[in-house]
Amino acid sequence: DAVAKEKELWQQIAKQNMDAFGAALADDQIYVTDDGVHDKASTIKSVTGFVPSDVTFSDWKFISAAKDVAVTTYKTVVKGTMNGQPLTGGPSYSSSVWVNRGGKWLAVFHQDSQVVQPPPAPAAKAAPKPSASPSASKAAASTPAATSADAEANEKAVWAALNAKKFDVFESFLSPDSIEVEAMGVYDRAASVKEAQKFDFSKSTLSDWKTVKVSNDASIVTYIAHFPGQKPDTEYHSTLWVNRDGKWL
């Protein structure tokens, strides 16, 4: 029960039972937040002294991503203290990846983003023309980068499609049940493609790549995306890639 396990982690934090909390995390666990990418030790340190007195959960979603790999996303509103001082801040969108290792489900990834209001919608524009024929998109999606276990190479192929405004190719990388967690909301596959078309990725650069092999059929890649002239101009990104019938999505 992924929801129960997620809530249990919050309970251990509230009790400040760091031994039990740490035991529920995989040794290669990572935590992605707006200030960076944290390993297991840093994750435990970040919640030491954090005592949530009231947590409201909503908008739960669940994906059986691959064999022995599960994803949960949800929204929280938290009241509590940090080192005895009242917490301030609004609701957050969160996501976690759980993996079954040796018969025990462990949290291998967590991410949260404080909710922000989306900017005003730009003036309506004509719908973009397809960037490639269906056959061309199919060919692009079957390149080695799209079917490789190398999550970093796959992610770079996604950004190449976005930079070229080949949104049909971008869509071909996404699993039918894909979800995207952002500060402005949680998007399904169609919404991710729609949102991507609102941005200019041509000046973006990527750095600080890290990959965690969750299982033989799943890997998480994290990196920093830089957007010159944009606010914020630096974002921490993470993606879970899974092998579905021989194709990495």
SESEKOL-573305 format. One line per 3 residues: number of its first residue (from 1); for each residue x, y, z of C-alpha. Coordinates in Angstrom, 2 decimals, decimal comma, always signed. Each point is the difference from the previous one (the first is absolute). Layout:
BEGIN
NUM	X:Y:Z ~ ...
END
This chain:
BEGIN
1	+0,00:+0,00:+0,00 ~ +2,04:+2,91:-1,33 ~ -2,22:+2,67:+1,58
4	+0,30:-1,63:+3,44 ~ +3,78:-0,26:-0,33 ~ +0,24:+3,64:-1,02
7	-2,07:+1,12:+3,00 ~ +2,07:-2,23:+2,28 ~ +3,14:+1,91:-1,01
10	-1,69:+3,24:+1,00 ~ -0,95:-1,55:+3,35 ~ +3,61:-1,02:+0,67
13	+1,11:+3,55:-0,77 ~ -2,64:+1,41:+2,36 ~ +1,26:-2,34:+2,73
16	+3,59:+0,92:-0,92 ~ +0,72:-3,72:-0,20 ~ +2,92:+0,35:-2,37
19	+1,05:-3,65:+0,33 ~ -3,37:-1,22:-1,29 ~ -0,10:+2,74:-2,63
22	+3,47:-0,88:-1,26 ~ -0,81:-3,71:-0,06 ~ -2,83:+0,71:-2,46
25	+2,38:+1,70:-2,46 ~ +2,14:-1,83:-2,56 ~ +3,75:+0,48:+0,45
28	+0,14:+1,77:-3,37 ~ -3,05:+2,17:+0,77 ~ -0,08:+3,55:-1,35
31	-2,15:+3,01:+0,87 ~ -0,47:+2,79:-2,56 ~ -1,17:+3,38:+1,23
34	+0,37:+3,60:-1,09 ~ +3,40:+0,29:+1,68 ~ +1,65:-3,08:-1,51
37	+0,32:-3,77:-0,12 ~ +0,54:-1,75:+3,34 ~ +1,23:-3,50:+0,79
40	-1,38:-2,17:+2,81 ~ +2,14:+1,50:+2,75 ~ -0,87:+3,54:-1,10
43	-3,70:-0,92:-0,23 ~ -0,02:-1,24:+3,59 ~ +1,85:+3,13:+1,13
46	-2,49:+2,24:-1,82 ~ -2,97:-1,32:+2,01 ~ +1,78:-0,25:+3,35
49	-1,66:+2,66:+2,13 ~ -3,02:+0,21:-2,32 ~ -3,16:-0,86:+1,96
52	-3,18:+0,10:-2,10 ~ -2,97:+0,36:+2,38 ~ -2,68:-0,12:-2,69
55	+0,30:-1,30:-3,57 ~ -2,89:+0,11:-2,47 ~ +0,40:-2,34:-2,98
58	-1,96:+0,23:-3,25 ~ +0,12:-0,76:-3,73 ~ +1,58:-3,44:+0,34
61	+1,11:-1,72:-3,21 ~ +1,67:-3,39:-0,39 ~ +1,91:-1,65:-2,85
64	+1,36:-3,52:-0,13 ~ +3,00:+1,17:-1,99 ~ +1,88:-3,28:-0,52
67	+0,46:-3,35:+1,70 ~ +0,51:+0,74:+3,71 ~ -0,01:+3,79:-0,61
70	-2,87:+2,31:+1,01 ~ -0,55:+3,75:-0,18 ~ -2,25:+2,13:+2,20
73	-0,81:+3,69:-0,37 ~ -2,01:+2,15:+2,34 ~ -0,56:+3,49:+1,38
76	+0,67:+1,06:+3,59 ~ -0,79:+2,90:+2,29 ~ +2,23:-0,18:+3,07
79	-0,04:+1,71:+3,37 ~ +2,83:-0,54:+2,45 ~ +3,36:+1,18:+1,24
82	+3,64:-0,16:-1,04 ~ +2,41:-0,03:+2,93 ~ -2,80:+1,40:+2,14
85	-0,86:+2,86:-2,35 ~ -3,38:+0,19:-1,80 ~ +0,11:-1,01:-3,65
88	-1,13:+2,38:-2,69 ~ -0,90:-0,84:-3,57 ~ -2,86:-1,18:-2,10
91	-1,05:-3,36:-1,45 ~ +2,38:-2,24:-1,95 ~ -0,20:-2,60:-2,75
94	+2,01:-3,12:+0,77 ~ +0,98:-3,26:-1,65 ~ +1,75:-3,15:+1,21
97	+1,41:-3,12:-1,62 ~ -0,16:-3,28:+1,92 ~ +1,96:-3,14:-0,92
100	-0,33:-3,57:+1,25 ~ +3,46:-1,27:+0,90 ~ +0,29:-3,42:+1,58
103	-3,67:-0,01:+0,90 ~ +0,11:+3,39:+1,74 ~ -1,46:+3,17:-1,49
106	+2,40:+2,93:+0,35 ~ -0,30:+3,66:-0,97 ~ +2,72:+0,68:-2,58
109	-1,08:+3,49:-1,08 ~ -2,00:+2,97:+1,25 ~ -0,65:+3,44:-1,45
112	-2,07:+2,95:+1,09 ~ -0,80:+3,38:-1,50 ~ -1,77:+2,82:+1,80
115	-3,13:+0,93:-1,93 ~ +0,19:+3,21:-2,03 ~ -2,66:+1,66:-2,08
118	+0,47:-0,34:-3,77 ~ +0,82:+3,20:-1,91 ~ -2,77:+1,67:-2,04
121	-0,80:-1,90:-3,18 ~ +1,65:+1,57:-3,08 ~ -2,08:+1,27:-2,87
124	-1,43:-2,80:-2,09 ~ +2,16:-1,11:-2,92 ~ -0,68:-2,19:-2,95
127	+0,52:-3,65:+0,78 ~ +3,52:-1,11:-0,97 ~ +0,32:-2,12:-3,08
130	+1,18:-3,57:+0,50 ~ +3,79:+0,00:+0,04 ~ +0,37:-3,36:-1,65
133	-2,03:-2,66:-1,69 ~ -1,23:-2,93:+2,11 ~ +2,52:-2,24:-1,69
136	+2,81:+2,42:+0,81 ~ -1,12:+0,18:+3,64 ~ -0,09:-3,78:+0,19
139	+3,50:-0,20:-1,40 ~ +1,29:+2,62:+2,45 ~ -1,59:-1,80:+2,92
142	+1,74:-3,24:-0,94 ~ +3,51:+1,46:+0,04 ~ +2,45:-1,60:+2,47
145	-0,46:+2,90:+2,44 ~ -3,73:-0,72:+0,21 ~ +0,39:-3,70:+0,73
148	+3,21:+0,00:+2,04 ~ +0,39:-0,76:+3,69 ~ +2,14:+3,16:+0,13
151	-2,41:+2,43:+1,69 ~ +2,29:+2,99:-0,55 ~ +0,16:-0,63:-3,76
154	-3,78:-0,40:-0,11 ~ -0,56:+3,24:+1,87 ~ +2,34:+1,88:-2,33
157	-1,96:-1,37:-2,97 ~ -3,18:+1,41:+1,57 ~ +1,58:+3,44:+0,28
160	+1,27:-0,20:-3,58 ~ -3,61:-0,52:-1,11 ~ -1,18:+2,93:+2,13
163	+2,76:+2,28:-1,31 ~ -1,01:-0,89:-3,56 ~ -3,71:+0,54:+0,84
166	-0,70:-3,57:-1,06 ~ -2,79:-0,47:+2,49 ~ -1,32:-3,14:-1,65
169	+3,42:-1,58:+0,55 ~ -0,02:+1,27:+3,58 ~ -3,39:-1,65:+0,52
172	+1,33:-3,30:-1,36 ~ +2,45:-0,19:+2,93 ~ -2,80:+0,21:+2,60
175	-1,79:-3,08:+1,26 ~ -3,82:+0,10:-0,35 ~ -0,28:+0,27:+3,81
178	+2,80:+2,56:+0,43 ~ -0,37:+2,74:+2,59 ~ +1,96:+3,23:+0,35
181	+0,21:+1,70:+3,40 ~ +0,66:+3,72:-0,13 ~ -0,42:+2,90:+2,39
184	-3,04:+1,06:-2,03 ~ -1,73:-3,38:-0,06 ~ +0,06:-3,69:-0,86
187	-0,40:-0,77:-3,71 ~ -0,92:-3,12:-1,94 ~ +1,61:-0,83:-3,33
190	-2,23:+2,26:-2,12 ~ +0,41:+2,92:+2,40 ~ +3,80:-0,41:+0,06
193	+0,12:+0,29:-3,78 ~ -2,34:+3,02:+0,05 ~ +2,03:+1,77:+2,69
196	+3,30:-0,67:-1,78 ~ -1,22:+1,91:-3,04 ~ -0,23:+3,18:+2,07
199	+3,76:+0,22:+0,61 ~ +3,12:+0,78:-1,98 ~ +2,64:-2,60:+0,86
202	+2,55:+1,14:-2,58 ~ +2,28:+1,82:+2,48 ~ -0,20:-2,61:+2,76
205	+3,05:-1,92:+1,19 ~ +0,23:-3,07:+2,22 ~ +2,61:-1,01:+2,58
208	+0,74:-1,99:+3,19 ~ -1,32:-3,33:-1,24 ~ -0,60:-2,83:+2,45
211	-1,63:-3,40:-0,62 ~ -1,40:-2,48:+2,52 ~ -0,77:-3,51:-1,25
214	-3,24:-0,87:+1,80 ~ -0,28:-3,49:-1,53 ~ +0,81:-1,75:-3,27
217	-3,08:+1,64:-1,50 ~ +0,13:+3,47:+1,58 ~ +2,51:+2,83:+0,47
220	-0,25:+3,53:+1,35 ~ +2,03:+2,81:-1,53 ~ +0,44:+3,41:+1,67
223	+1,62:+3,14:-1,38 ~ -0,04:+3,80:+0,07 ~ -1,75:+1,89:-2,80
226	+1,21:+3,55:-0,65 ~ -2,22:+2,58:-1,72 ~ +1,87:+3,28:-0,69
229	-2,22:+3,05:+0,47 ~ -2,82:-1,96:+1,62 ~ -1,16:+0,17:+3,62
232	+0,94:-2,29:+1,57 ~ +2,95:-0,60:-2,31 ~ +1,00:-3,28:+1,71
235	-2,19:-3,03:+0,65 ~ +0,69:-3,47:+1,43 ~ -1,58:-2,66:-2,20
238	-0,50:-3,74:+0,43 ~ -1,52:-2,72:-2,19 ~ -0,83:-3,64:+0,54
241	+0,62:-2,12:-3,13 ~ -1,57:-3,47:-0,18 ~ +0,33:-2,94:-2,37
244	-3,36:-0,94:-1,45 ~ +0,15:-3,00:-2,37 ~ +3,56:+0,83:-1,05
247	-0,58:+3,73:-0,48 ~ +1,19:+2,58:+2,51 ~ -2,61:+2,69:+0,72
END
